[in-house]
Amino acid sequence: MPEAKTEKTGIIYKINGPIVHLKKDAGFMMNEMVYVGKQRLVGEVIGLTLDSTTIQVYEETTGIKPGEIVTGTGAPVTVTLAPGILKNIFDGIERPLSEIAKTGGAYIHRGVNVDSLDTSKKWKTHIIVKEGDQISGGAVIAEVPETPAILHKIMVPPDKQGVVLNAVPDGEYTIEDPLITLQCADGSQETLTMTQKWPIRQARPTARRFPASQPLVTGQRILDTLFPLAKGGTAAIPGGFGTGKTMTQHQIAKWSDANIIIYIGCGERGNEMTQVLEEFSELVDPKTGNPLMDRTTLIANTSNMPVAAREASLYSGLTLAEYYRDMGYHVAIMADSTSRWAEALRELSGRLEEMPAEEGFPAYLASKLSAFYERAGMMENLNGTNGSVTIIGAVSPQGGDFSEPVTQNTKRFVRCFWGLDKSLAYARHFPAISWLTSYSEYMNDLSMWYSEHVNRDFVDYRNQIVALLSQESSLMEIVKLIGSDVLPDDQKLILEIAKVIRVGFLQQNAFHKDDTCVPMEKQFKMMEIILYLYQKSRSLISMGMPMSVLKEDSVFDKVIAIKYDVPNDQLSLLDDYKKLIDRFYDDVLERNA
């Protein structure tokens, strides 16, 4: 962080956990980054009055005493944007954990000061602009192969423009080496390097926002077919302990068609974060064959790290995502979990002695959540490219109670709700997403895409599947009271087909090579076969065949087993199932003629 020429300082007079108060107005700006005490702990100005300054400290404040000095930097809390972000693991304020480990071992020592990115590594750089070019904010001036999977585009900072006076030749440069000299409109000259600094609480500018038009394909049937999420959309995954929030996010991070994944472990347990790190480092990207980490960044801010840094970690991850979006990439953010972030807000609010609202959360919880989710979207960038930031936030309501404030306020600002059900998780039905409480408001926006890229019947089949599941739900109420024997055969058939949908379609095995990620074409064909079986069975029942006769055949079990029996690269085998159902139809007629 560049120090201001004239350092402003203030003196501590009161400390309350991560909140530090200074006497008088020290001349700091709102949201300015400061160094607190002798250990130079990183902090941020969050309140200013004529006679006091309030600072939140992103590290443990134990041992700090009144009378110690706070030094300003003259700049807000920023992240460093340059090649080297991918494949890295940061804490909440973009300090790389691998570098911290070299200085202090396994634990993060207070006041540790390391560069966010490697300033000595030389990157192979291809310069795109030449002398005399007129360039403005967002324009790409150079390209660097950051990883085998991602080409990093070096851009002009959004607030800069001018004429290129000179540019260096192609070669190997560090992130701090000058690349071009810019002649600004006011006659001044500016040297541009690979590095940009950007305030984490300020959204990066774009040219315009597009409506949702294409889905984020995840390979998870219940998400892609029943409750799709658009690229640039927002989704919440609420669920009690052990229902599979983190696992669902892992699956999306592994298999979705986003170009870049930013995984924010915000206040989660350290062992969960370790699992992410271990799994991701071993995974191979199915699309390119490169390691998955080549297009992933992890922000680890576990439950034993300081509370205030939790609050910053979401914004840090979001700013990194917007930076890659500006290059024209589709970025997906996994925020795990926004409840822990809200708890950090609650603790800080309590320390600031603010009036609490519902369940002790601050009154501004809703506006903070909306400001976070609002930064998602499919955008036209300043350089004319299109990119998107998709936000998938896990919510951890205590005791699985969806009526608590974080879940309710999140529902107001997201358009996709994947509610996890405890009873499904305990029955080992994964992903444990309840088809009765979940919804997606993107279905209408995406129906055109499904018609063009998958099949024009896709949305119709999806609606039929949803209708059968809701019919099953109402029939189960009767079954619970008086048993299934009293139901007429057409209703018994609905229960049987709904079981095929639940077990054969909605339930998915993350450890099976063909079932962990399913292409859209196979998802459609599976729906088609299930509905074809329903249609043929219904015809038999209308002819007076009892359900007991239909169940004598193993066709229902064979349709359930499609997900395992048909490999993803041999989808032609699916055509045989219609013949199998036709044979079943003819056999039943023959036997009961």
N, C-alpha and C positions, 0 to 999 in steps of 0.2 A: 504494500500500500504506500503510495507516495506521500511523504510528509509535507504538510503545508509550510510555506516559507517562514511565517511567524507562528510559532507554536502557541496555541491557546491552552491554558491550564486552569484547573479548578481544584478545590480542596474538599475531600470527603468529610461529611459531618454525621452521616447516618447510614447504617447498613442493615438491610432486612432481607436475608437470604440472597437471591440473585439481583435484588433491587438496591441500588446505591444512590443516595441523595447528596447533592453538592449544595453548599450555601451560595447564595447569590447567582446571578446569571453569568456563567463563565464565558459567554460569547460563542457557545457551540450552536450548531444548526440542529433542527429536528432530524432524526434518523442518522445523525453523523456517527461515524465509527470512532471510538475512543479507546485509549489504553488505560487501564485502571490499576493504580497502585504500583508498588515496586516490582511486582512480578509481571507487569504489563499484560494484564488479562484483557481479552478483547470484549468490548461492550458497545452498546448502541444507545444513543439519546432517544428517550421515548416520551419525555415531558419537559416543558420549559415554562417557567413563570419569571416574573421580575426578580424574585428573591430566592429561587431554587431551580436546580436542574435535576431531572430524574434519569437514571441510566439502568438498562438491564444488561447484566453481565453474562456472557455466553460460557462461563466457566465457574467452577466452584469458588465461592468467595471466602472460604475458611481462612482465617489468619490475617485478613485485611483489617486495618485499623483506621478509625477517623484521623484526619490530619494528613493522610497519604495523598499523593498528587494524581490527578487524572489529566491525561494529555490528549488533545484533539488531533485529528488527522486532516480536517478540512474537507473530508469526502464522506459520502454515505457508505454503508456496508455494501460492498460490491463483490462480484465473483470475477475471476480472471477467465477470459474466453480466448482460447488458442488451441492449436493441436496438442494432444496429450490427455484430453479429457476422457476419451473412451478407454476401456480396459482398466480404468482407475477406480479406486475406492476412496471416497472422501468422508470426512465427518460433516456435521451440519453447516459449517461455515467454510467449506471447500479447502480443508487442509488434508492432504493425502495421507492416509493411515500408514502406508508403507514407509513414507519418509519419517513420520512421527516415530514409528517402531525403531528406526535406525538410531534416533536420538535418545529415546527413553525406554526402549524395550516394549513389553506387551501392554503396558498401561500408559495412558495419555497424561503426561505431566502438565501442570498448569503453566500458562504463559508460554507454551511451546510456540515457536515462531518458525514456520517452514514455508517455502514457496509453494503456492498452489499447484504449479506445474513445473516440470523440469526445464530450467533455463539454459542448461548446458548441452542438451541433446540437439543434434543437427538434423533437420528435416529436409528431405529431398523436395525442392520447391520449383514449380513451373509458373513463371510470371506470365500473366495474360495481357496486361495493359502495356502500352508503349508511350514514349514521350509525345506530348501534345494532346493526349486523350482527355476529354472532358468526363469526369466521373462524379457521382453523387453518392449519398448514403445508401448502403446496402449493395453497391456494385462489387462484383467479384474481381479482385486484383491478382490473385494467385491461387494455385491448387496444390495441395499437399496430400499424398496418400497416407492418411493417419493410421489406418489399419488395412489389411487386405480387402476388407468388406466396404469401407467407407472412405470416400474422397472428401477431404476437408477443404472447404472453400474459404479462402481468406477474403473478408469483406471490408469495405470502407465503413467506419463507424457511422451510425444513422445520422449524426449531427454534423458530419463533415462533407464538403464538396469542393471541387476546384479542378485545375488542369494539372496533368502529370508533367513535372519538370524533368525528372529523370527516374529511371527504374533500373534495378540491378539485373544482371543476366540470370538465367536459370542456374541453379546450383544447390548447395546444401547450406542452410541457414538455421540459426537458433530462433526461438520465438521473440527474442528482443532485438535481433539484427534489423537495421533499417532496410525496407524493401523498395519503397518509392518516396519521392519528395513531391508534395502537393503545393501548388500555388493557389491560395484561397482567394476569394473574391475581393477581400479587403487588402490584398497585396502581401499579406503575411505568408510565410512558408511553414509547412507542417510535414514532419517525417512520419510515415506509417510503418508499423511493424506487424507481425502476425497477431499481436496481443491487443485485445480490447478489455476494458473494465466496464461492468454494467451494474447499476444498483439493483439489488434483488427484489425490492418492493415495487419496482416500476416496470410495467409491461413494455417489451420492445415494440417499436412502431411497425405498422404494416400498411399496405396500400388499401386493402378492403377485405371484408369477411365474406365467405361464401356460405350458402345454406348447405345442410347435410345432403350428400348425394351418393356416397359410396361407403360400404360397411368396412369395419375393421374385421377381417376374416380371422377367426381364432382357431378354427379346427375343432372347436367344442360344439357339439350338435345343439345342445339346449340354448347356447348363446347365439350361434349363427342362424339357427332356424326359427326359434321361438322368440328370443328377446335380443335382436341384433343391436350392436353399437356402431354408430357412424364414425368414420375418421374425422377427428376434430370434435367428437362428442364427449359427453361426460357420463360416467356410470358410478354407482355406489354398490358395494358388496357388503351389506350388513349381516352380521351373524354372531351368535353367542360363541363361547369358548369351545374349540374343537369341532366347529362345523365346516372348516375348510376354506376360510377367507384367503389365508396366505397361499394355500395350495392352488386355489383357483387363479390367483394372480401369477403364481409361478407358471402355470400352464399357459396363460395368455402371453406372458413374457417370452416363453420358449417358442410358441408356435404361431403367434399372430403375425400378420403381414406388415407390421410397422417396420420401418427401416432401422430405427434406433429405439432402444429401451432404456429408460431412466428409472431405476428402482430405488425408492426412498424408504428405508426402514426407519420409521419415525416412532421412537419410543417403544419398539417391540423388544421382545426378549433377545438376549445375545445369542442363544443357541439357534433361534430361527434365522437370524442374520447369518450365522456361521453356515447353516444348511444352504442358504441362498448362495453364499460365496463358493462353497464346495461343489454344489450341483452345477452352477453356471460355468465354473471353470472347466468342468468335464464335458459339457454339452457341445454337440456339433450343430451348427446352423443347418437345418434341412435344405434350405434354398441354395446356399453357396458351398457348403462343405467346410467352411471355415469355423473356428471356434466361436461359440455364441458371444463370448466376452468381447469379440472384435467390434460388436455394435451395441455394447452395453456399458452403462456407468452405474455404479452403486453408491448411494449415500447412506452410510451406516450411522444412525444416531440411536443407539440402543437405550433401554430403560434405565441403565445405570449411569448414563451420561447426563450432564447438566440440563435442567429443564428448559432454560431459555433458548439453548441451541436447537431444541426440538422445533420451536416455533419458527426459527430461521431456516431449518433444513428443507421444509416444503418449498419455500420461496427460492432457495438456492437451486433445487432440482428443477423448478419451473423455469428459471432463467436459462439454465443450461439447455432445456428442451426448446425454448423459444429461439435460442441461438442456432441450433441445428435445423429448426423449422425454416429460419431465414435463408438457409442454404438450399431449401427445396426438398427437405426430407420429411417423411411422416414419422412423428415421434410419439411413443406411448409412455405415459408416466404411471407407475404403480405407486400409489401412496399408501403405505401400510404402517400405521393406521391413522386416519384423521381424528379418531377419538382421542388418541394419546396426545395429538397436537392440541385438541380442544382442552384436554386436561392441563396441558402446559399453560394455555391462556388463562384457565381458571386459577391456577396457582399464582401466576403473575398478577392477575387482577386482584386476588385476595391480598397479596403483599402490598399492592398499591392502595389498599383500603377502599376499593370501588364498591359501589352498591351492587350486590349480586342479583342476578335474575333467577330463572328457573333452575333448580338443582345446583345452585351455586355458580353456574356458568356466567360469564359477563354478559351484559345486555347487548354488546356488539358481536356476539358469536355469529349471528346470522349474516351480518355485513361482511365479517372476515371470511366466512365460508363462501359467500357469493363472489367476493373479490378473487378468491382462489380459483373457483370453477369457471369464472368468466374469462380467465386467460386461456382457456381451451378454444379450439376452433380451427376450421379449414380456412387458410388465409392466402391472399395474393401478397407476396412479399414486395419490398421496395425495389428489388432487382427484377421483378416480373415473373419470378418462379412461383409455383404453388407449393405450400407445405402445410402440415397440420400438427397440432398438439392435442392428443387424446388423453383425458385424465380418468383413471380408474382408482377410486378411493375406497379403501376398506374402512368399515365402521365397526367398532367393537362395543355394542351396547351392553351394559352390565346385566348379566342374567338373561341375555337374549331378548330384552324388552325393547321393542321397536318404537315405543311411545316416548322414549327419552329425548331430550332436546337435540342432541347431535344428529341422530337419525332423522328426526322430524324436519329439522332445518336443512339437512342435506337433501331430503326428498324435494324440497322446494326448488333446488337449484340444479338438480341433475335430471336428465330426461330418460335415464335407463336405470332400473332398479332390480338388482339380482338378489332377492331376499333368500338367505340361507335358512334351512329348516333343521332344527335340532333332531326331530324324530327321523328325518331322512338320513341324517349323518349317523345316528345310532343304528339305523337299519343297514348301514354300509352302502347306502345309495349315494354315489358321488358322481359328478358334482352335486352337492346337496341343495341345489337351487329349487325353491318351491315354485311350481308352475302356476300355483293359485294366487300367490301374493306378489310375484314378480311382474314387471311390465317393461315395455320399451315404447317410447313415443316416436322412435325413428322409423317404425315399420312402414308408415305411409311414405315417408321421404325416400326410403330405399327400395320400394316395390319396383320402380322403373329399372333400377340396377339389376335386381334379381331376374326380372323378365328378360333383359338383354343378355346378361352374362351367365345365367344358370338355366332357367326354363320359365316360359311364360305362365306355367301352372304352379310355380313355386309358392306364391303367396296364397293361392286358393287351397293347396294341399296343407300348408301350414295352418290356415284357419280351420280346416277340417280336423286336424290333429288336436288343436286347442279346444275345439268344441267337444270332441270325444273325451278329453281329459276332464273338462268341467262337468260333462254328463256323468262320468264315473264318480266324481266327487259328490254330487247330489244323490246318486244311487247308493253310495257307501253309507250315507246316513240311514237309509232304510235297512241295509244289510246289517248294520250294527245293532239295530233294534230287533229285527225278526229273522235274520239269516237270509242267505241268497237263494234258498230252494223255492221260496214263494214267488220269486221274480219270473215274469214271462221270459221266453227264450230270446226275444230280441234284446231285452235288457241284460240278460246273462251274456249275450254276445258282446255288448258294449264293454262290460267288465273284463271280458277275456281280451278284447282288442286293446283296451286301455293298458292292460298288463303287458302286452307285447310292446306298446309304445314306451311304457315306463322302463321296462327291463332291457328291451332290445334297442331302444333309440335314445332315451334321455340319460340312462345310466351309462357311464363311460369309464373305461379302465385306463388309467394313466400309465400303467406298467406294461401294456400290451402294444407291440410295435405298430400294429395297424389301427388300433383303437385310440391311441393317445392323441392323434391329430387326424381328422377326417376331412378329405377334400369336399368342396361344395357339391360336386357332381354326385358323389356317393351318398351324401346326406339327402339329396333330392330323390335319388333312386330308392333309398331305404323307405322314405315316406311313401313313394309311389307303390312299392310292393305291399307295405302294411295296409294301405287304403284299398288296394286291389283284393287283398285277402278279406278285408271287411266287406267289400262289395259282393264278392262271390259267396261268402258265408251268409250274408243277409238274404241273398237270393234263395239259398237252400232253406233257410228258416221260414221264409215267406211261402215256400212249398210245403211246409209242415214238418220239416226235419227237426228233431229235438237237438238241443245243444250237446246233450250227452253223446249223441252219435258223431257230431263234428269233432268232439274232443278225443274220440278214439284214435284219430289220425295224429301223427307227430308234426303236422305242418306248422302249427303255432310255435313249437319249440325251434323248428328249423328257421323260421323267419326271425325269431329272437337272436339266433346264433349267427345271423348274417354279418354282424359287426366283427366277429372273429374269423368266420369261414371265408370271407371274400377279401383278399389282399387289396390294398389301395391302388396297386398298379395293375390289377386284373379286373377292372370293373365290368368287363364283358360277361363275367360269370353271373352277374346279377340278372341278366336276361333269362337265365334258366329257371329262376324262381317263379316267374309268371307261369311257365310251363308246369312247374311243380304244383302250383295252386290250381291250375286247370285240371291236372290229373286227379288232385284231391276232390275237386268238384264232381268230376265224372264218376270217380269211385263211389262217393257217397250216394249219388243217384242210382248207380248200378246195384249197390248193396241193398238199397231200400226201395227198389222199383216195385 
